[in-house]
């Protein structure tokens, strides 16, 4: 069973969400504040974390940063994180995403939507973890950046770049069509399973994080449309 860590300080919402997710077949552990959530994560890393932003003792943004700490290969490095919040201000959303969240939902949310987002995040992690024979490896080179489309490893100056599964999926979409401008709607659908488009802030925040890791001049913004990888 998929192990979900749910960190939510509202007891009614926490219980209702836990029961609903369990009916969908998930195994759910809960915590009522950020410190308790961190303790649960350190005791046993879940398959995915669903974090409220406004948490006592340790807020959701600080919590996801603590979970991400540890570098490449750590449990937190590869953990899919979905943040939920009643706050819809663009600044709050971007801060959460730039801290390391893969996606976010605003409250109130429908459980089927939450389940769909969880499953989409898990699929991205599964894609990253898949095993591919060494002879099938395809290595693409873009200046000082290399992308192994089989192992899904990204290196810069020969050094492994620490990317989350979502960031890896995003860079693979760019590497698959170097020099081609990909619309925001296309990237949101392919990476996040946002059929029919979605919130561009999710994509824009991830592109900024990716630029910081592989080079700011490597991904070009096509204003009003989308992005392209410089071949």
N, C-alpha and C positions, 0 to 999 in steps of 0.2 A: 504494500500500500504506500502511496505517496505521503511523505511526512511533511505536513504544513505547520509552520510556526506562526501563530496569529498573535500579534501584540496590539492590544486594544484596551484603553482604560475605561470605556463605557461598559459596565457589566452586562446590561441588557443586550446591547449590540454584539458584544463578545460572545455571549452564550448563543444568541440566535444565529450568528454567523458560523460558529463551531458546529452546531447541530445541522445546519443546512449543508455545510461542506461534507460532514460525515455521511449525510444521506446520498451525496454524490460519490461516495467511496473513498474519500480522503481520510487519512489519520491526522488528527488535529491536536497539537499542543498549544496551550494559551499562556499568555503572561499579561499582567495588568499595568505594567509600567516598563520603561526602557531598561532599567537595571535588571529586572527580572527576565526580560526578553534576552538580554545579553548573556545572562547566566544560563538560560535554556539553550542558547546557540552554542555556547562554549562546552556545555555538558554533552551535547550531541547535535552536530550540524544537521539541519533539516534539508529536505529537497528543495524547498522554497519558503521564503518569509513574506508575510503580509503584515506591513507595519503602518500603524496610524502615525501621522506626523506630530500631532500635539499629544505628547506623552509626559507624564510626571517623571521626575528624577533624571531622566535621560531622554531627550526628544528624539523623534524618529530620524531626523537628519543626522544627528550625532550617532545614533545607534547604527545606521547603515554604514557610516564611516568606520566605526569600530569593527563592524562585521567584515568590511572590505580589507581591513588592515592585515598585513601578513605576507603580501607579495604573491607572485605567480605560483600557482599550484596549491595555494591554501584553500581551505573550505570556503572562506568568505569571498575569495577572489572569484570563484565560479558560481556562487550562490545566486539564483534568480531572486530579485527583490521587487515586490509590488507595494507601492506606497498608496495609502488612502487618506483623504483629508476633506474636511468641510471647507477648507480655505481654497479659493479658486483664483486668487491673485496670481498673475503670471510670474511674478518674482518668486513667490512661495513654491510654485510648481517647478520652476527652473532650478532653484536651490536644491530641492529634493532630488531631481534627476542628476544634477551635476555632482551631488554627493555620492552617487553610485547606484541609485535606483534604476531598474530596467523599465519600469512603467508606473503609471499612477492612475488612480480612480478618484473621482470626487464623490463625496457623500451628499445625499443618500444614493446608494447604488443597488442595482438588482443583482440578486445572487447568481442567476445564469450568466450575467455579464462578468462578474467576478470569476466564476468558474472558467469561462472562456479565456479570460486573460491569464489565469493560472496555467491552464493547459497550453496556451501559446508560449508562455515563458518556459515551461518544461520542455516543449518541443525544441526550442532553441538550444537548451542545455544538452538534450539528447543528440542533436546534430553535431554539437561540438565534441561530445564524448565518443562518437562512433569510431570504431577501429577499422583502419584501411591498410591493406598490404603495402609494404614499402615500395614495391615496384610500380604501384599505381600512383605514386606521388607526382603531383604536377606543381612545379615551382615557378611562380611568376615574380618578375623583378620590376620595381618601379623606383629608379634612382637608388637610394640607400635603403629602401624597404623591399623585403621579400615576403611573399604570401604563398604558403603551402596549402593548396586547395584540398588536399587529401587529409592531412593531419590537422588542418585549420590553425596552423601556427603562423604567427606574424613576427618577423624579425626586422630590426632596424640597426644598421651597422653591424649585423651579425648577431646581435643580442636579442633574446626573446622579449617581446613586448607583452606586458601583463594586461590582457584584455578580458572583459567579461564575455560570456557566451553571446550576449546581444551585440556587443561591439564587434566580435568576430563575425557574426552573421552579417552585420552591416558592411564591414570591410570586404567580405567575400562578394557581396552584391556589387560593390564598386569594382572589385578586381575582375569580375566576370565580364564587365563591359568597360574597359579603360577608355577614357576619352569621350565616352558617351554620357550625355547629361540625363540623369535619372530624376524624374519628377518626385516631389515630396509624396504625392499620393501613391506612386509605385513603390517607393521605399517603405512607406508605412504598411502597405499591404503585404509586401514580401517578407519584411522583418518582424513586424508586430501583428500580422494577421488582421489589420484594420481594414476590412473590406469596405469599399466606398469612401476611403479617406479616414482621417482622424485628426487629432490635435497635433499640429505641426511643432509645438513646443517640445514634444517628446523627441522627435527626430532632430530638431535643431540643437538641443542640449547634448544629445549623443554625438552629433557631428563635432561639436566643440571639444568634447572629451577625446574623441578620436584624433582630432588635429593635434591636440596637446601631446599625444603619444607617438604619432607617426610622422609629424611634421605639419606645420600650419599651411604650408604652400602645396601640400600634396592633394588636398581636396578643395576644389574651387566652387564658390557659390555662383549659381546662375540666377541672378536676382529675379524674383517673382515666379520662379519655376522649380528649381531644385539644386542638385549638386552633381559634380563629376570628378572622377579620379584622374589626376594628371598622369598620362602614360610615360 
